[in-house]
């Protein structure tokens, strides 16, 4: 029986996290197929490591998890190298990128199958079918190129009860890479554990890559299961903090409170993602319990203070600019740091309206900071997501925007950072608009250095704040070279989502 090679491509520089996505796949085949994990974040030459296994002739299948950005680059380079040297290897990609851009992935010639969503059932069923030369057309959550050259998507599977899934094989992972290596130092603690407690999200924001995959569905592990897993890693390997990488950890108030009551005596700090319109409905007693249990900072997709743009993003109706401001103020009394992300640069009928929207968001962000200075601000520039049926995506296509057609184009200098939402190639944004967004971000980070940059001393924070305050107060954002120089010399790290 063939063995299976599982690959987690490098996703960031000097940032190690337990490779939960690929470990989930390992759990799905544990006991039936032998498997090996190669983590690109831990290997000096991950492609050589993959080839060393493949040379044995024992491995016929290679599974990847692929997110946009740096991970995509290594996934492409590894897939091409492997397919050239070991052409009979079946290449199986999973993750947001291949699900959302299946044509460019499958027409590349070196990826054979895409797992479209959770692979807990799809991956082992696909391996079974390939091993036994059986049909795979009725396996749910698959995308592949049919014999006629057309891309074929199978039906979506209902989300699985997460408590019914096998436990992640942490002990076996520890045989390949010592678990403590994955427990990195962060703002939260000395040994931070990355953990997924749920999948999907019950909302349909038109700018979010999760929506086409999960289609407004969400399933979570019970509070008790999450606690048991965290407790196991804490007791065995010394984890002292947690990053919950869920797309939306706080969907259920009851589950969040139940988990808080279980974890409160473990002396752990933690972070997760939430929606403002959901969590603003939480009772004060719930927010107090969450903070008392060690929750230090929560990421919220504020996205915009403009109600019309929130509507455009399919986030309107329940979230408003007024609510964003009120909730930032409310969290002050619980000493929970709100981490607000904003998406600037959405399309509009004229360049003047695009610029007016950007100016409005800048002023709104300053209002948030005035109300609660501890609010962390993360600024993204809008990058389209192929969300069929959304009015926003329709506007994007009508503007003349189109995605790259080949995988090689995706890792060209012009496109490589597209999905990192820093400098997208959208036709309605001018270089001057991009510069204003980035320059404001520089000045903002000068006046309010992020608490998550644990390397920046208090003295440096005071000096960089002194250099930035006049610009901030007078709205002079152009050419902030003096601030950029200090940030570069001191290797300042901008605020970012903890989970990425």
C-alpha positions as a printed Julia matrix, in Angstrom:
500×3 Matrix{Float64}:
   0.0    0.0     0.0
   1.34   3.42   -0.99
   2.43   5.9     1.63
   1.27   9.51    1.7
   3.44  12.6     1.87
   1.83  15.72    3.36
   3.36  19.15    2.8
   2.81  22.43    4.62
   4.57  25.06    2.43
   6.4   27.92    4.1
   3.94  30.65    5.02
   6.04  33.26    6.87
   9.58  34.14    7.86
  10.66  32.75   11.22
   7.11  32.0    12.28
   6.38  28.44   13.32
   2.88  27.23   14.08
   1.43  23.75   14.39
   0.36  22.91   10.79
  -3.25  22.29   11.77
  -4.72  22.09    8.26
  -2.38  19.39    7.04
  -2.43  17.66   10.43
  -6.21  17.4    10.04
  -5.65  15.43    6.84
  -3.13  13.24    8.62
  -5.75  12.46   11.25
  -8.22  11.44    8.53
  -5.89   8.69    7.22
  -4.25   7.69   10.51
  -4.38   3.95   11.03
  -5.18   3.22    7.39
  -2.28   4.75    5.46
   1.25   5.55    6.57
   2.01   9.23    6.29
   4.85  11.7     6.69
   4.68  15.48    7.15
   7.16  17.94    5.69
   6.82  21.47    7.08
   8.31  24.15    4.83
   8.62  26.53    7.76
  11.03  24.15    9.48
  13.14  22.95    6.55
  16.12  24.75    5.01
  15.35  23.06    1.67
  11.82  21.61    1.78
  11.82  20.54   -1.87
  14.92  18.45   -1.31
  13.24  16.95    1.75
  10.18  15.99   -0.3
  12.36  14.46   -3.0
  14.28  12.43   -0.44
  11.04  10.68    0.5
   9.83  10.29   -3.07
  13.11   8.68   -4.16
  12.29   5.69   -1.98
   9.42   4.83   -4.32
   7.08   4.31   -1.37
   5.14   7.56   -1.73
   2.6    7.88   -4.52
   0.46  10.76   -3.18
   1.49  14.27   -2.16
  -1.03  16.48   -0.35
  -0.56  20.25   -0.02
  -2.31  22.94    1.96
  -2.15  26.2    -0.01
  -3.03  29.68    1.14
  -2.37  32.82   -0.95
   0.92  34.67   -0.58
   4.28  33.09    0.35
   2.76  29.64    0.79
   1.52  29.66   -2.8
   4.99  30.4    -4.17
   6.58  27.43   -2.41
   3.65  25.18   -3.31
   4.05  26.01   -7.0
   7.81  25.55   -7.03
   7.57  22.26   -5.12
   4.76  20.9    -7.31
   6.61  21.68  -10.53
   9.86  20.16   -9.28
   8.17  17.0    -8.04
   6.06  16.51  -11.18
   9.13  16.82  -13.39
  11.18  14.26  -11.46
   8.36  12.01  -10.27
   5.63  12.35  -12.92
   3.45   9.56  -11.52
   3.02  11.27   -8.16
  -0.59  12.32   -7.61
  -0.61  15.95   -6.54
  -3.57  16.99   -4.35
  -4.02  20.6    -3.27
  -6.35  21.92   -0.56
  -6.91  25.36    0.92
  -8.56  28.66   -0.02
  -6.39  29.42   -3.02
  -6.98  26.29   -5.12
 -10.69  26.22   -4.25
 -11.15  29.82   -5.42
  -8.82  29.61   -8.44
  -9.29  26.04   -9.58
  -8.87  26.67  -13.32
  -5.36  28.12  -13.08
  -4.36  25.38  -10.63
  -5.63  22.39  -12.62
  -4.62  23.68  -16.04
  -1.06  24.08  -14.74
  -0.42  20.45  -15.61
   1.15  19.55  -12.29
  -1.8   19.47   -9.88
  -4.2   16.54  -10.24
  -6.96  17.17   -7.68
  -8.28  19.94   -5.46
 -10.03  19.33   -2.15
 -12.8   21.94   -2.22
 -13.38  22.63    1.47
 -12.9   20.22    4.38
 -10.91  17.14    3.44
 -11.68  14.95    6.44
 -13.77  12.61    4.27
 -12.83  13.7     0.75
  -9.09  13.08    1.05
  -9.16   9.49    2.38
 -12.01   8.58   -0.01
 -10.03   9.93   -2.95
  -6.95   7.94   -1.91
  -9.08   4.81   -1.53
 -10.5    5.29   -5.02
  -7.1    5.89   -6.62
  -5.5    2.97   -4.78
  -8.22   0.58   -5.87
  -8.75   2.03   -9.38
 -12.33   2.92   -8.53
 -14.41   5.92   -9.71
 -14.07   9.15   -7.73
 -16.68  11.26   -9.55
 -19.19  10.98   -6.72
 -16.79  11.84   -3.89
 -17.95  15.16   -2.5
 -15.7   18.25   -2.14
 -13.53  17.47   -5.17
 -12.45  19.57   -8.16
 -10.52  17.94  -10.99
  -9.96  18.05  -14.74
 -12.15  15.54  -16.55
 -11.08  13.5   -19.59
 -12.57  16.1   -21.94
 -10.37  18.78  -20.39
 -13.19  20.55  -18.58
 -13.02  21.38  -14.88
 -15.5   19.32  -12.85
 -16.72  20.14   -9.35
 -18.49  17.52   -7.29
 -21.24  18.35   -4.81
 -20.44  19.97   -1.49
 -20.56  17.77    1.59
 -22.48  18.85    4.67
 -20.14  20.09    7.37
 -19.09  17.3     9.71
 -19.77  17.25   13.44
 -16.36  18.41   14.62
 -16.44  16.41   17.86
 -16.83  13.22   15.81
 -13.49  13.71   14.05
 -10.38  11.88   15.26
  -8.01  13.77   17.52
  -5.07  15.42   15.78
  -1.97  13.19   15.92
   0.22  15.59   17.88
   2.44  12.84   19.23
   3.27  11.55   15.77
   3.93  15.1    14.52
   6.38  15.36   17.4
   8.35  12.49   15.84
   9.03  14.63   12.77
   9.33  18.06   14.41
   9.47  18.72   18.13
   6.16  20.28   19.14
   7.87  22.97   21.29
   9.35  24.35   18.04
   5.81  25.26   16.98
   5.0   27.02   20.25
   6.45  30.43   19.41
   6.86  33.58   21.45
   4.17  36.17   20.73
   2.46  39.1    22.41
   0.23  36.54   24.06
   2.9   34.41   25.68
   6.23  32.59   25.55
   4.81  29.39   24.03
   1.82  30.16   21.85
  -0.31  27.33   20.5
  -2.13  27.69   17.17
  -5.48  25.89   17.2
  -8.63  25.52   15.05
 -11.79  25.06   17.09
 -14.29  25.5    14.25
 -14.61  25.63   10.48
 -16.42  28.07    8.23
 -18.44  31.17    9.04
 -22.24  31.7     8.97
 -21.98  35.0     7.07
 -21.59  36.0     3.41
 -19.22  38.99    3.23
 -18.51  39.52   -0.47
 -14.8   40.28    0.05
 -14.03  37.13    2.06
 -12.3   34.06    0.58
 -14.09  31.78    3.04
 -17.55  32.45    1.62
 -17.29  30.52   -1.69
 -15.97  27.47    0.18
 -18.25  27.22    3.2
 -21.33  28.96    1.81
 -22.42  30.55    5.11
 -21.97  27.33    7.1
 -20.2   26.92   10.45
 -19.41  23.92   12.64
 -17.52  23.97   15.91
 -15.97  21.62   18.4
 -17.62  21.7    21.79
 -16.08  23.82   24.51
 -15.11  20.64   26.37
 -13.28  19.16   23.36
 -11.38  22.39   22.77
 -10.42  22.55   26.43
  -9.26  18.92   26.43
  -7.01  19.49   23.42
  -5.52  22.71   24.78
  -5.02  21.18   28.21
  -3.2   18.2    26.67
  -0.68  20.42   24.85
  -0.3   22.7    27.86
   0.47  19.81   30.21
   2.7   17.87   27.81
   4.63  20.62   26.01
   4.13  23.75   28.11
   1.87  25.91   25.95
   0.92  29.08   27.84
  -1.21  30.92   25.27
  -3.5   30.24   22.33
  -4.18  31.72   18.89
  -7.57  30.48   17.72
  -7.28  30.43   13.94
 -11.02  30.01   13.41
 -12.58  32.3    10.84
 -15.06  33.22   13.56
 -14.43  31.87   17.05
 -17.2   33.79   18.81
 -20.25  32.75   16.77
 -21.85  31.16   19.84
 -21.94  33.18   23.06
 -22.68  30.06   25.09
 -19.74  28.1    23.67
 -17.37  31.04   24.23
 -18.49  31.38   27.85
 -18.42  27.62   28.46
 -14.85  27.46   27.16
 -13.91  30.48   29.26
 -15.23  28.82   32.4
 -13.21  25.68   31.62
  -9.93  27.41   30.8
  -9.99  30.19   33.42
  -7.89  28.33   36.0
  -5.21  27.27   33.47
  -3.53  30.7    33.48
  -3.43  30.97   29.69
  -3.86  34.05   27.51
  -5.63  33.81   24.17
  -6.87  35.53   21.02
  -9.61  34.85   18.47
 -11.68  36.38   15.68
 -15.2   37.73   15.95
 -17.81  39.92   14.27
 -18.72  43.2    15.92
 -22.43  42.83   15.2
 -22.39  39.38   16.83
 -20.28  40.12   19.87
 -21.91  43.46   20.62
 -24.97  41.4    21.58
 -23.0   39.47   24.23
 -24.01  40.23   27.8
 -21.58  42.18   29.98
 -21.26  39.1    32.17
 -20.14  37.08   29.14
 -17.51  39.62   28.12
 -16.28  39.74   31.72
 -16.02  35.94   31.83
 -14.12  35.87   28.54
 -11.6   38.43   29.78
 -11.24  36.75   33.19
 -10.4   33.51   31.35
  -7.37  35.12   29.71
  -8.72  36.53   26.44
  -6.46  39.51   25.88
  -7.18  40.68   22.35
  -9.93  39.97   19.79
  -9.77  40.54   16.04
 -12.83  42.16   14.47
 -13.49  42.79   10.8
 -14.7   46.38   11.11
 -13.97  46.84    7.37
 -15.56  50.28    7.0
 -17.19  53.08    8.94
 -19.33  53.92    5.91
 -22.71  52.19    6.11
 -23.1   52.25    2.31
 -19.79  50.43    1.85
 -20.72  47.9     4.54
 -23.85  47.26    2.5
 -21.74  46.96   -0.64
 -19.61  44.34    1.13
 -22.72  42.39    2.17
 -21.91  43.27    5.74
 -24.58  45.9     6.17
 -27.91  45.65    7.89
 -26.49  44.34   11.14
 -23.18  46.23   11.42
 -22.94  50.01   11.24
 -20.27  52.64   11.68
 -21.98  53.82   14.85
 -21.89  50.28   16.24
 -18.16  49.96   15.46
 -17.41  53.08   17.49
 -19.7   52.13   20.38
 -18.24  48.64   20.67
 -14.65  49.93   20.74
 -15.66  52.1    23.67
 -17.55  49.28   25.39
 -14.54  46.96   25.38
 -12.48  49.47   27.37
 -14.19  48.57   30.62
 -13.33  44.88   30.13
  -9.67  45.58   29.26
 -10.0   43.58   26.05
  -8.01  45.06   23.18
 -10.13  45.28   20.01
  -8.12  44.57   16.88
 -10.05  46.26   14.06
  -9.31  45.6    10.4
 -10.37  48.06    7.73
 -10.57  47.43    3.98
  -9.85  50.59    2.0
 -10.1   51.07   -1.74
 -13.39  49.43   -2.73
 -14.65  50.28   -6.24
 -16.77  53.35   -6.94
 -18.19  54.98  -10.12
 -15.49  57.67  -10.34
 -11.9   58.18   -9.1
 -13.11  61.13   -7.05
 -15.57  58.91   -5.19
 -12.91  56.27   -4.58
 -10.65  58.95   -3.09
 -13.51  60.36   -1.01
 -14.17  56.9     0.41
 -10.51  56.51    1.37
 -10.49  59.93    3.05
 -13.65  59.04    4.97
 -12.12  55.79    6.26
  -8.96  57.56    7.39
 -11.04  60.06    9.38
 -13.16  57.24   10.8
 -10.11  55.28   11.94
  -8.95  58.38   13.78
 -12.36  58.54   15.49
 -11.93  54.93   16.65
  -8.51  55.78   18.07
  -9.87  58.85   19.84
 -12.58  56.75   21.51
 -10.32  53.83   22.44
  -6.6   54.48   21.84
  -5.75  50.84   22.63
  -7.64  49.66   19.54
  -5.23  47.95   17.18
  -5.8   49.02   13.57
  -4.99  46.74   10.63
  -5.36  48.33    7.21
  -5.93  46.26    4.09
  -6.46  47.41    0.54
  -9.44  45.74   -1.09
  -8.54  42.66   -3.14
 -11.38  41.03   -5.1
 -12.56  37.53   -4.29
 -14.45  35.49   -6.92
 -17.74  35.47   -5.02
 -20.34  34.57   -7.62
 -23.61  36.43   -7.32
 -22.33  39.33   -5.21
 -22.94  42.87   -6.45
 -19.46  43.91   -5.35
 -17.8   41.26   -7.49
 -20.03  42.26  -10.4
 -18.71  45.82  -10.08
 -15.16  44.46  -10.0
 -15.59  42.55  -13.27
 -17.35  45.48  -14.96
 -14.37  47.69  -14.06
 -12.14  45.54  -16.26
 -10.39  43.59  -13.51
  -9.4   39.99  -14.18
  -7.39  37.39  -12.26
  -4.21  35.79  -13.63
  -4.82  32.82  -15.91
  -1.79  30.73  -14.95
  -0.09  29.77  -11.69
   3.18  31.25  -12.94
   1.44  34.63  -13.26
   0.33  34.4    -9.63
   3.94  34.37   -8.43
   5.12  37.1   -10.79
   6.37  40.26   -9.02
   3.19  42.08   -9.98
   0.8   39.53   -8.46
   2.66  37.72   -5.7
   1.42  39.98   -2.9
  -2.07  40.5    -4.31
  -3.88  38.41   -1.7
  -1.89  39.96    1.13
  -4.11  43.0     0.5
  -1.35  45.58    0.51
  -1.0   46.68   -3.12
  -3.61  45.05   -5.38
  -3.69  45.56   -9.14
  -7.22  46.95   -9.31
  -8.05  49.44  -12.08
  -9.96  51.92   -9.89
  -7.01  52.57   -7.56
  -4.25  54.95   -8.64
  -0.67  54.82   -7.29
  -1.41  58.07   -5.46
  -4.35  56.45   -3.65
  -2.23  53.47   -2.63
   0.49  55.84   -1.4
  -1.99  57.78    0.72
  -3.28  54.6     2.36
   0.21  53.28    3.08
   1.54  56.66    4.24
  -1.39  57.14    6.62
  -0.72  53.65    7.95
   2.92  54.6     8.57
   1.95  57.75   10.48
  -0.79  55.92   12.41
   1.67  53.22   13.48
   4.09  55.93   14.51
   1.61  57.6    16.86
   0.15  54.28   18.05
   2.82  51.55   17.83
   1.25  48.13   18.03
   1.35  46.29   21.34
   1.92  43.05   19.44
   5.48  44.03   18.41
   7.15  42.58   21.48
  10.62  43.65   20.27
   9.96  47.4    20.36
  11.06  49.0    23.66
   9.02  51.66   25.45
  11.73  54.26   24.75
  11.58  53.57   21.02
   7.8   53.82   21.12
   8.05  57.26   22.74
  10.59  58.47   20.16
   8.63  57.22   17.16
   5.43  58.71   18.6
   7.16  62.08   19.02
   8.27  61.98   15.37
   4.76  61.2    14.14
   2.32  63.2    16.27
   2.44  66.5    14.38
   1.79  64.77   11.08
  -1.15  62.88   12.58
  -2.75  65.97   14.09
  -2.36  68.07   10.94
  -3.23  65.31    8.43
   0.19  65.56    6.75
   0.73  62.01    5.52
   2.86  62.58    2.42
   6.49  61.44    2.38
   6.8   60.24    6.0
  10.4   59.24    5.38
  11.6   60.02    8.9
   9.03  57.64   10.4
   9.77  54.93    7.85
  13.47  55.25    8.61
  12.91  54.73   12.34
  10.59  51.81   11.68
  13.14  50.23    9.36
  16.11  50.74   11.67
  14.17  49.37   14.66
  12.59  46.59   12.54
   9.13  47.68   13.57
   6.46  45.11   12.77
   3.09  46.48   11.75
   0.01  45.15   13.53
  -1.25  42.01   11.88
  -3.84  39.37   12.42
  -2.35  37.1    15.1
  -3.29  34.01   13.16
  -1.38  34.88    9.98
